[in-house]
Amino acid sequence: MQQQTLAIIKPDGVARNLIGEIIGRIEAHGLRIQAMKMIHLSKTQAEAFYAVHRERPFFQSLTDFMSEGPVVSMILSGENAIQVWRDLMGATDPVKAAPGTIRRDFGQSIERNTTHGSDGQETAAFETAYFFSQIESVN
């Protein structure tokens, strides 16, 4: 099934110049980049994006981290794009991620794990709309 998903290269990945490496892996796995931009989220924007986690103990540190530097957000598309991207990222905890995944290769901690991806179709719809207007996505 053709799908769209949101991918984010987090501030740690941008700061360590991993953008090209990650984009190369995305394209090598058959995903197409339909939209891409670099932005620096404000604390308020990060809090709104991660509002689903507001009651979690990690919310403040996550939103501090996500607003500390620029991120690269992308809409990815392809056959089963959500699962393909999640498999390519690997487990949230880099120590538990499979060898060869982005988080295993580049992640520094559960929070500083280099990438974000939507976890389902409803989440992908919300997240892509949060970062991109309809006119910014190339079909």
N, C-alpha and C positions, 0 to 999 in steps of 0.2 A: 504494500500500500504506500502510495506517495504521501509524504508527510513533510511538515515544516517543524523546526525546533529552534529554540534560542541557544546560542553558544556565547559564552563570555570568557575572554582571556582576562583573568583577574589582575589587580595591580601588581602582584608579585611576578606574574608572567610577563607583563609589559615592562616592568623595571629591569628584568633580567634578559631583555631582548629575545624573547621566545616566540614572538608573533609569527615570524616566517616559518619557524620549525613547526608550530602548531597548525598553521594554515596548510603547510605541505602535507601533514598527516591527514587533515580533513579531506583534502582533495584526493590523496592516495587511497582513501577508503570509499571513494565514489560519491561523496557528498558535494553538493553544489552550494556555493555562497551566493545567496540572493540579495543580501544587503549587508553592509559592514560600515562601522564607524567607530572612531575613538572618541570617548567622552570622559569627563571627570565628574563622577556623581557627587552631588552634595550629600551631606549627612541625611538631610530630609528626603532626598530622592532614594538613597539606599534604604532608609527605613520604610518608605512606601513600597519599594520593590520586594523587600523581605518581610512585609507586614504579617504574613502567615506565621512567622517565627517570633512575633513580638513577645510572647509570654515565655519563650525559651531562655535559659540562662546565658546562652551564647549570643543573643541578639545584639547587645551593645557592642561587643568586640567585633562581631561580623560586620555590622554597619560602619563602625570606625574603620575597619580594614578596607571595606569596599569603597570608602570615600577618601582614602589616603592618597590615591594616585589615579591616573587614567586607566580605563579598561577599554578593551576592544569588544564590542558587541556585534554579533552576526546572526542573520537568519540563515540556517542551513536547510536544504531540501534534498530529498531523495527517497528511495525505497526504504521504508522503516527507519527514517532519519532519526527519530527519537532514540530508538534502541541502539542504532549504529553509533551515534554520538556518545551515548552513555557507556557503551562497551569500549569505545576508543578512549574516553576519559579515565575509566577505571573507578574502583571504589573510592568513596570520599576520603578515607584514611589512606594516604600514600603507602603506608607500611602493609596494608591489606590489599592493595591494588595489584592486579596481575602484572607480571613482567611485560614490558613493551607498551604499557598504557601511559598516557600523558601524566597522570597523577603519580604513578610509580616512578617515572623517569624524572619528573620535575617538581613534584609536590614537596613541600617542606614540613607540612603539618596538616591536620584535619581542616583547619581554616585556610591556611596558605597552601591550597592544593592546586593552584594555577588556573583551573577552569571551573565553569558552571554550565549546567545543561538542564533543560526542562525535563521533568520526570513523567510527563504524560501529555495527552493531547489538549486537555483543558488548560493545564499549566502553560503549555507552549503557546496557546492562543493568547492568554493573558500576557505572558512575558514578551512575545514578539511585538504585541501592540503597545506595551509599555515603552519599548525602545525605538520603535519604528512606525512611521505613518505609512499608509497604504502606498503612497507615491514613491516611497524610498525603497520598496522591494521590487526587484526585477523578476518577472515570471519567465 
